[in-house]
Amino acid sequence: MPPSEDCCKTIKALDAHASCICDYVGSPDARNKLDLDKVFFVTKQCGVTVPKGCGSKQD
């Protein structure tokens, strides 16, 4: 099921290129709380580009 228009508006309002978002997506907290496959599915469906390496596992 594709994300709603309101969902995409919210996603587009975020700056995915901001380091704090990428840092959070790669954090253990996010990996435990979020389904990252769904996160990246929604961003793709909404036409939002996620920077390469964003959400990579951190040591």
Backbone atoms as SQL, in Angstrom:
CREATE TABLE atoms (id INTEGER PRIMARY KEY, chain TEXT, resi INTEGER, resn TEXT, atom TEXT, x REAL, y REAL, z REAL);
INSERT INTO atoms VALUES
  (1, 'A', 1, 'MET', 'N', 0.848, -1.173, 0.000),
  (2, 'A', 1, 'MET', 'CA', 0.000, 0.000, 0.000),
  (3, 'A', 1, 'MET', 'C', 0.897, 1.240, 0.000),
  (4, 'A', 2, 'PRO', 'N', 0.684, 2.134, -0.921),
  (5, 'A', 2, 'PRO', 'CA', 1.498, 3.353, -0.968),
  (6, 'A', 2, 'PRO', 'C', 1.150, 4.294, 0.186),
  (7, 'A', 3, 'PRO', 'N', 2.102, 5.144, 0.582),
  (8, 'A', 3, 'PRO', 'CA', 1.835, 6.113, 1.648),
  (9, 'A', 3, 'PRO', 'C', 0.808, 7.147, 1.194),
  (10, 'A', 4, 'SER', 'N', 0.107, 7.705, 2.168),
  (11, 'A', 4, 'SER', 'CA', -0.898, 8.726, 1.866),
  (12, 'A', 4, 'SER', 'C', -0.231, 10.033, 1.441),
  (13, 'A', 5, 'GLU', 'N', -1.035, 10.907, 0.867),
  (14, 'A', 5, 'GLU', 'CA', -0.534, 12.226, 0.463),
  (15, 'A', 5, 'GLU', 'C', -0.021, 12.997, 1.679),
  (16, 'A', 6, 'ASP', 'N', -0.745, 12.910, 2.800),
  (17, 'A', 6, 'ASP', 'CA', -0.310, 13.596, 4.023),
  (18, 'A', 6, 'ASP', 'C', 1.018, 13.038, 4.531),
  (19, 'A', 7, 'CYS', 'N', 1.168, 11.723, 4.444),
  (20, 'A', 7, 'CYS', 'CA', 2.426, 11.100, 4.859),
  (21, 'A', 7, 'CYS', 'C', 3.571, 11.633, 4.005),
  (22, 'A', 8, 'CYS', 'N', 3.377, 11.667, 2.697),
  (23, 'A', 8, 'CYS', 'CA', 4.430, 12.161, 1.802),
  (24, 'A', 8, 'CYS', 'C', 4.748, 13.631, 2.061),
  (25, 'A', 9, 'LYS', 'N', 3.741, 14.432, 2.363),
  (26, 'A', 9, 'LYS', 'CA', 3.992, 15.846, 2.679),
  (27, 'A', 9, 'LYS', 'C', 4.894, 15.956, 3.899),
  (28, 'A', 10, 'THR', 'N', 4.639, 15.118, 4.903),
  (29, 'A', 10, 'THR', 'CA', 5.454, 15.131, 6.119),
  (30, 'A', 10, 'THR', 'C', 6.878, 14.697, 5.811),
  (31, 'A', 11, 'ILE', 'N', 7.024, 13.627, 5.048),
  (32, 'A', 11, 'ILE', 'CA', 8.352, 13.118, 4.692),
  (33, 'A', 11, 'ILE', 'C', 9.126, 14.153, 3.880),
  (34, 'A', 12, 'LYS', 'N', 8.453, 14.807, 2.952),
  (35, 'A', 12, 'LYS', 'CA', 9.116, 15.809, 2.113),
  (36, 'A', 12, 'LYS', 'C', 9.525, 17.043, 2.909),
  (37, 'A', 13, 'ALA', 'N', 8.823, 17.319, 4.009),
  (38, 'A', 13, 'ALA', 'CA', 9.154, 18.481, 4.835),
  (39, 'A', 13, 'ALA', 'C', 10.430, 18.248, 5.645),
  (40, 'A', 14, 'LEU', 'N', 10.802, 16.981, 5.838),
  (41, 'A', 14, 'LEU', 'CA', 12.029, 16.660, 6.560),
  (42, 'A', 14, 'LEU', 'C', 13.210, 16.815, 5.620),
  (43, 'A', 15, 'ASP', 'N', 14.341, 17.149, 6.167),
  (44, 'A', 15, 'ASP', 'CA', 15.551, 17.241, 5.356),
  (45, 'A', 15, 'ASP', 'C', 16.344, 15.958, 5.550),
  (46, 'A', 16, 'ALA', 'N', 16.160, 14.998, 4.646),
  (47, 'A', 16, 'ALA', 'CA', 16.840, 13.707, 4.765),
  (48, 'A', 16, 'ALA', 'C', 18.352, 13.850, 4.655),
  (49, 'A', 17, 'HIS', 'N', 18.806, 14.979, 4.136),
  (50, 'A', 17, 'HIS', 'CA', 20.243, 15.191, 3.996),
  (51, 'A', 17, 'HIS', 'C', 20.869, 15.756, 5.270),
  (52, 'A', 18, 'ALA', 'N', 20.031, 16.086, 6.257),
  (53, 'A', 18, 'ALA', 'CA', 20.563, 16.576, 7.527),
  (54, 'A', 18, 'ALA', 'C', 21.230, 15.405, 8.246),
  (55, 'A', 19, 'SER', 'N', 22.419, 15.623, 8.736),
  (56, 'A', 19, 'SER', 'CA', 23.173, 14.524, 9.341),
  (57, 'A', 19, 'SER', 'C', 22.459, 13.929, 10.546),
  (58, 'A', 20, 'CYS', 'N', 21.690, 14.719, 11.282),
  (59, 'A', 20, 'CYS', 'CA', 21.040, 14.170, 12.477),
  (60, 'A', 20, 'CYS', 'C', 20.023, 13.098, 12.109),
  (61, 'A', 21, 'ILE', 'N', 19.356, 13.230, 10.971),
  (62, 'A', 21, 'ILE', 'CA', 18.398, 12.209, 10.551),
  (63, 'A', 21, 'ILE', 'C', 19.147, 10.933, 10.179),
  (64, 'A', 22, 'CYS', 'N', 20.200, 11.056, 9.415),
  (65, 'A', 22, 'CYS', 'CA', 20.973, 9.873, 9.037),
  (66, 'A', 22, 'CYS', 'C', 21.619, 9.232, 10.261),
  (67, 'A', 23, 'ASP', 'N', 22.088, 10.049, 11.182),
  (68, 'A', 23, 'ASP', 'CA', 22.668, 9.512, 12.410),
  (69, 'A', 23, 'ASP', 'C', 21.624, 8.722, 13.187),
  (70, 'A', 24, 'TYR', 'N', 20.394, 9.245, 13.264),
  (71, 'A', 24, 'TYR', 'CA', 19.345, 8.543, 14.003),
  (72, 'A', 24, 'TYR', 'C', 18.955, 7.244, 13.304),
  (73, 'A', 25, 'VAL', 'N', 18.780, 7.288, 11.996),
  (74, 'A', 25, 'VAL', 'CA', 18.369, 6.086, 11.257),
  (75, 'A', 25, 'VAL', 'C', 19.406, 4.977, 11.429),
  (76, 'A', 26, 'GLY', 'N', 20.664, 5.328, 11.599),
  (77, 'A', 26, 'GLY', 'CA', 21.722, 4.337, 11.786),
  (78, 'A', 26, 'GLY', 'C', 21.944, 3.930, 13.224),
  (79, 'A', 27, 'SER', 'N', 21.210, 4.533, 14.147),
  (80, 'A', 27, 'SER', 'CA', 21.408, 4.253, 15.569),
  (81, 'A', 27, 'SER', 'C', 20.747, 2.939, 15.985),
  (82, 'A', 28, 'PRO', 'N', 21.255, 2.317, 17.050),
  (83, 'A', 28, 'PRO', 'CA', 20.615, 1.098, 17.557),
  (84, 'A', 28, 'PRO', 'C', 19.157, 1.348, 17.950),
  (85, 'A', 29, 'ASP', 'N', 18.854, 2.527, 18.481),
  (86, 'A', 29, 'ASP', 'CA', 17.485, 2.859, 18.875),
  (87, 'A', 29, 'ASP', 'C', 16.541, 2.765, 17.680),
  (88, 'A', 30, 'ALA', 'N', 16.932, 3.355, 16.568),
  (89, 'A', 30, 'ALA', 'CA', 16.089, 3.318, 15.368),
  (90, 'A', 30, 'ALA', 'C', 15.994, 1.911, 14.805),
  (91, 'A', 31, 'ARG', 'N', 17.108, 1.205, 14.785),
  (92, 'A', 31, 'ARG', 'CA', 17.088, -0.162, 14.240),
  (93, 'A', 31, 'ARG', 'C', 16.183, -1.065, 15.067),
  (94, 'A', 32, 'ASN', 'N', 16.060, -0.776, 16.364),
  (95, 'A', 32, 'ASN', 'CA', 15.191, -1.577, 17.229),
  (96, 'A', 32, 'ASN', 'C', 13.734, -1.160, 17.141),
  (97, 'A', 33, 'LYS', 'N', 13.464, 0.090, 16.799),
  (98, 'A', 33, 'LYS', 'CA', 12.096, 0.616, 16.817),
  (99, 'A', 33, 'LYS', 'C', 11.457, 0.741, 15.442),
  (100, 'A', 34, 'LEU', 'N', 12.267, 0.868, 14.404),
  (101, 'A', 34, 'LEU', 'CA', 11.737, 1.112, 13.060),
  (102, 'A', 34, 'LEU', 'C', 12.003, -0.069, 12.139),
  (103, 'A', 35, 'ASP', 'N', 11.109, -0.288, 11.215),
  (104, 'A', 35, 'ASP', 'CA', 11.345, -1.243, 10.134),
  (105, 'A', 35, 'ASP', 'C', 11.983, -0.432, 9.010),
  (106, 'A', 36, 'LEU', 'N', 13.298, -0.520, 8.905),
  (107, 'A', 36, 'LEU', 'CA', 14.018, 0.323, 7.948),
  (108, 'A', 36, 'LEU', 'C', 13.640, 0.023, 6.503),
  (109, 'A', 37, 'ASP', 'N', 13.213, -1.205, 6.218),
  (110, 'A', 37, 'ASP', 'CA', 12.721, -1.494, 4.866),
  (111, 'A', 37, 'ASP', 'C', 11.511, -0.625, 4.554),
  (112, 'A', 38, 'LYS', 'N', 10.630, -0.453, 5.539),
  (113, 'A', 38, 'LYS', 'CA', 9.448, 0.392, 5.342),
  (114, 'A', 38, 'LYS', 'C', 9.837, 1.860, 5.240),
  (115, 'A', 39, 'VAL', 'N', 10.806, 2.281, 6.047),
  (116, 'A', 39, 'VAL', 'CA', 11.268, 3.671, 5.992),
  (117, 'A', 39, 'VAL', 'C', 11.749, 3.997, 4.578),
  (118, 'A', 40, 'PHE', 'N', 12.590, 3.133, 4.020),
  (119, 'A', 40, 'PHE', 'CA', 13.137, 3.395, 2.690),
  (120, 'A', 40, 'PHE', 'C', 12.083, 3.202, 1.602),
  (121, 'A', 41, 'PHE', 'N', 11.111, 2.305, 1.804),
  (122, 'A', 41, 'PHE', 'CA', 10.003, 2.143, 0.860),
  (123, 'A', 41, 'PHE', 'C', 9.190, 3.432, 0.782),
  (124, 'A', 42, 'VAL', 'N', 8.850, 3.979, 1.949),
  (125, 'A', 42, 'VAL', 'CA', 8.025, 5.193, 1.989),
  (126, 'A', 42, 'VAL', 'C', 8.759, 6.366, 1.354),
  (127, 'A', 43, 'THR', 'N', 10.033, 6.534, 1.680),
  (128, 'A', 43, 'THR', 'CA', 10.765, 7.661, 1.087),
  (129, 'A', 43, 'THR', 'C', 10.825, 7.523, -0.431),
  (130, 'A', 44, 'LYS', 'N', 11.036, 6.313, -0.916),
  (131, 'A', 44, 'LYS', 'CA', 11.087, 6.103, -2.371),
  (132, 'A', 44, 'LYS', 'C', 9.731, 6.398, -3.004),
  (133, 'A', 45, 'GLN', 'N', 8.650, 5.908, -2.399),
  (134, 'A', 45, 'GLN', 'CA', 7.310, 6.130, -2.931),
  (135, 'A', 45, 'GLN', 'C', 6.953, 7.613, -2.952),
  (136, 'A', 46, 'CYS', 'N', 7.491, 8.363, -1.989),
  (137, 'A', 46, 'CYS', 'CA', 7.198, 9.795, -1.897),
  (138, 'A', 46, 'CYS', 'C', 8.150, 10.631, -2.751),
  (139, 'A', 47, 'GLY', 'N', 9.109, 9.982, -3.397),
  (140, 'A', 47, 'GLY', 'CA', 10.039, 10.711, -4.250),
  (141, 'A', 47, 'GLY', 'C', 11.121, 11.442, -3.488),
  (142, 'A', 48, 'VAL', 'N', 11.427, 10.960, -2.293),
  (143, 'A', 48, 'VAL', 'CA', 12.457, 11.580, -1.464),
  (144, 'A', 48, 'VAL', 'C', 13.733, 10.755, -1.594),
  (145, 'A', 49, 'THR', 'N', 14.828, 11.422, -1.894),
  (146, 'A', 49, 'THR', 'CA', 16.113, 10.750, -2.016),
  (147, 'A', 49, 'THR', 'C', 16.792, 10.691, -0.659),
  (148, 'A', 50, 'VAL', 'N', 17.183, 9.493, -0.273),
  (149, 'A', 50, 'VAL', 'CA', 17.928, 9.314, 0.973),
  (150, 'A', 50, 'VAL', 'C', 19.402, 9.248, 0.593),
  (151, 'A', 51, 'PRO', 'N', 20.241, 10.037, 1.270),
  (152, 'A', 51, 'PRO', 'CA', 21.661, 10.051, 0.921),
  (153, 'A', 51, 'PRO', 'C', 22.296, 8.660, 1.023),
  (154, 'A', 52, 'LYS', 'N', 23.218, 8.367, 0.123),
  (155, 'A', 52, 'LYS', 'CA', 23.937, 7.097, 0.151),
  (156, 'A', 52, 'LYS', 'C', 24.625, 6.938, 1.502),
  (157, 'A', 53, 'GLY', 'N', 24.469, 5.772, 2.100),
  (158, 'A', 53, 'GLY', 'CA', 25.089, 5.496, 3.392),
  (159, 'A', 53, 'GLY', 'C', 24.251, 5.920, 4.579),
  (160, 'A', 54, 'CYS', 'N', 23.164, 6.624, 4.333),
  (161, 'A', 54, 'CYS', 'CA', 22.292, 7.052, 5.427),
  (162, 'A', 54, 'CYS', 'C', 21.652, 5.813, 6.040),
  (163, 'A', 55, 'GLY', 'N', 21.795, 5.676, 7.341),
  (164, 'A', 55, 'GLY', 'CA', 21.223, 4.524, 8.027),
  (165, 'A', 55, 'GLY', 'C', 22.180, 3.361, 8.132),
  (166, 'A', 56, 'SER', 'N', 23.434, 3.563, 7.698),
  (167, 'A', 56, 'SER', 'CA', 24.419, 2.499, 7.831),
  (168, 'A', 56, 'SER', 'C', 24.648, 2.207, 9.300),
  (169, 'A', 57, 'LYS', 'N', 24.958, 0.964, 9.572),
  (170, 'A', 57, 'LYS', 'CA', 25.205, 0.579, 10.966),
  (171, 'A', 57, 'LYS', 'C', 26.416, 1.326, 11.488),
  (172, 'A', 58, 'GLN', 'N', 26.280, 1.769, 12.736),
  (173, 'A', 58, 'GLN', 'CA', 27.374, 2.476, 13.391),
  (174, 'A', 58, 'GLN', 'C', 28.026, 1.544, 14.399),
  (175, 'A', 59, 'ASP', 'N', 29.300, 1.771, 14.678),
  (176, 'A', 59, 'ASP', 'CA', 29.992, 0.985, 15.702),
  (177, 'A', 59, 'ASP', 'C', 29.714, 1.543, 17.063);
